[in-house]
Amino acid sequence: MPGVDFLANARVRAFITREVLAERMRQHDKLGQQRFRDHGTYDRAEFEFLAMLAHAERQISADPETKTWQSLLLEQVYGAMAADELPAMRQGLVQAAAVLMAWIEDIDTRPAPGGGVDGS
């Protein structure tokens, strides 16, 4: 039951959120309000290339044998960067942020090293 796991990790998620917000505050204190362009260019080829990268990562993630946190994250990031309208880009960035949070949550809730979870 997915809801049970989600609720069981609520404390972990709250800690991660506080940690991310604290880092964001440190960045703001150091750099001030940051404002940059959303794309390096607005050339159609840029969007097509990023969409191709997102598709490649989606193919990797579709196979349980090759799926990794990296492939899931890159799929979301490339997809967001391939969006040529801000609402779609923003939605993709929210999805990427959720994948990052899930990845950190996975790291934080793994058994101790040697506990049988690959990568721990």
Order of alpha helices (4+ residues) and beta strands (2+ residues): alpha-alpha-alpha-alpha-alpha
